[in-house]
Amino acid sequence: MIDFTVSEADQKILEQIIAEGRAGEKYTRYYEDNEDEILPEKFAEADDFPSLLKQFATRSPEDTPAATFQMLVIMYRNITAGVTLRQGRGALGNAALSAAGTAEQKAKWGNTILAMSITEPGAGSDTKAITSTAKQDGDEWILNGDKIFVTTGIRCEGVVVWATTDKNLGRAGIKSFVVMKDTPGFDILRKEKKLGIRNSDTAAYSFRDCRIPKENVLGYQPDATANKKAADDGYKGVLKTFNMTRPGVAAGGVGNALGAFKFGSEALADEGIEVDWEAGVHHRTAVQDKLIEIEADNEAAKLSVLRAAWLADKGLSNNVEASISKAKGGEVCRTGPQRIMDLLGGMSVSHDHLVEKFMRDGRISDIYEGTGQIQRLIIARNILELSSAELS
Ligand SMILES: Cc1cc2nc3c(=O)[nH]c(=O)nc-3n(C[C@H](O)[C@H](O)[C@H](O)COP(=O)(O)OP(=O)(O)OC[C@H]3O[C@@H](n4cnc5c(N)ncnc54)[C@H](O)[C@@H]3O)c2cc1C
């Protein structure tokens, strides 16, 4: 039976995440206003808290299942507006490596921060439209093309890049390549300035006759036939990572919505405005009704994220549930903070409060890792049993 009970030990970890977030809030405005600066590896306040990684390592099978708990961790990180006190060493490319890399590749790059670079100026939602090319030349691949919107693109040490080996093959021609930052021909063009998630560095790249060893194709096998199959499996493996990264992005967006709700309901409570659960529908005010509606939508989105993760924990397919959670999470992160701002009025846009940050930060969760529209397409294809060629 489905069960989202959080163990006592895990609840303590989640509370620590909130406390760390609050401790990071004093730095938030500075890094919002100085977007060009990268967060330090560690803030002094991090030493006031026991290492989360060490606490994660002590979790037992009796605690909350791993993927479900991971979603809660992401959500709780976003409930406060604080900067992260200790920067992690993982990025999206690391998820691709764990899903599709060989044992040798995992041993080689497992501890390397790897970004993920798919999007191009002419290819976003439609990933098969990518034009970056990979041409084999003896023992090397030669990469050429331009990439945009690479999360962690400045801070990373390497990147998993999608390029086509044959445009005529469409998706089947696309492979993933690991490229290290110091490789000749690989350049960072710029760091993007953004509406929200300003603490997250987003880069644009160019690849010009960038040569990498043939072993850097994700899933590489020395034997040519096995290598082709492994690289194809590698591509499919990378696609599968979306089944966990989509709920993860949704979890972040839900966290933003929950954070805005918490800020708004506390600010209203300070003015004596609180939901009177005893009053009944005919006696509640319009503001109380709105708070109930926002909370219910946030809760529904949260549950859809936990459901997608719980299926993964059980080893069950979660393709459609991952998209449902992303669509739902994307919706509440856009609308939840805005609806709270409607209730708060002027203070909601003031620099003196951090509530406007939830609105700006939340917006992206409905865009990257597949927009809300694309998630709805995936859900529709599943319900109608249509292929991507039949419904696009
Ligand atoms: C801050 C940030 C970080 C990012 N990080 C990464 C990253 O790390 N790696 C990476 O590879 N990419 C990254 N991206 C890119 C992101 O995944 C794309 O922006 C996203 O997939 C949408 O692509 P697009 O911007 O080209 O929009 P488009 O695909 O051009 O879409 C424009 C609009 O049309 C809609 N649309 C498109 N096709 C359809 C359709 N078939 N049916 C209905 N509606 C449709 C979309 O929903 C959207 O509303 C990032 C983007 C941003 C802004």
The ligand as a Gaussian input file, in Angstrom:
#p B3LYP/6-31G(d) Opt

LIG

0 1
 C       17.618000      28.592000     -16.203000
 C       17.582000      27.469000     -17.204000
 C       18.350000      26.334000     -16.975000
 C       18.360000      25.295000     -17.911000
 N       19.181000      24.221000     -17.707000
 C       19.370000      23.330000     -18.715000
 C       20.379000      22.317000     -18.633000
 O       21.069000      22.160000     -17.622000
 N       20.597000      21.537000     -19.723000
 C       19.866000      21.662000     -20.857000
 O       20.127000      20.925000     -21.807000
 N       18.862000      22.571000     -20.952000
 C       18.608000      23.410000     -19.925000
 N       17.640000      24.379000     -20.028000
 C       16.826000      24.445000     -21.235000
 C       15.395000      24.030000     -20.994000
 O       15.298000      22.660000     -20.791000
 C       14.585000      24.532000     -22.209000
 O       14.517000      25.946000     -22.085000
 C       13.206000      23.940000     -22.249000
 O       13.282000      22.574000     -22.569000
 C       12.316000      24.625000     -23.281000
 O       12.964000      24.773000     -24.499000
 P       12.991000      26.213000     -25.240000
 O       13.418000      27.221000     -24.227000
 O       13.786000      26.073000     -26.484000
 O       11.478000      26.504000     -25.596000
 P       10.690000      25.947000     -26.870000
 O       10.906000      24.487000     -27.018000
 O       11.010000      26.813000     -28.040000
 O        9.210000      26.184000     -26.415000
 C        8.599000      27.487000     -26.405000
 C        7.158000      27.299000     -25.951000
 O        6.442000      26.417000     -26.867000
 C        5.886000      25.316000     -26.163000
 N        5.974000      24.105000     -26.995000
 C        7.072000      23.633000     -27.632000
 N        6.777000      22.496000     -28.304000
 C        5.469000      22.242000     -28.060000
 C        4.572000      21.207000     -28.449000
 N        4.976000      20.206000     -29.234000
 N        3.289000      21.300000     -28.028000
 C        2.863000      22.301000     -27.234000
 N        3.669000      23.316000     -26.824000
 C        4.951000      23.279000     -27.231000
 C        6.743000      25.172000     -24.909000
 O        6.024000      24.536000     -23.882000
 C        7.033000      26.632000     -24.576000
 O        5.945000      27.185000     -23.887000
 C       17.556000      25.390000     -19.079000
 C       16.769000      26.523000     -19.283000
 C       16.792000      27.555000     -18.381000
 C       15.957000      28.783000     -18.662000

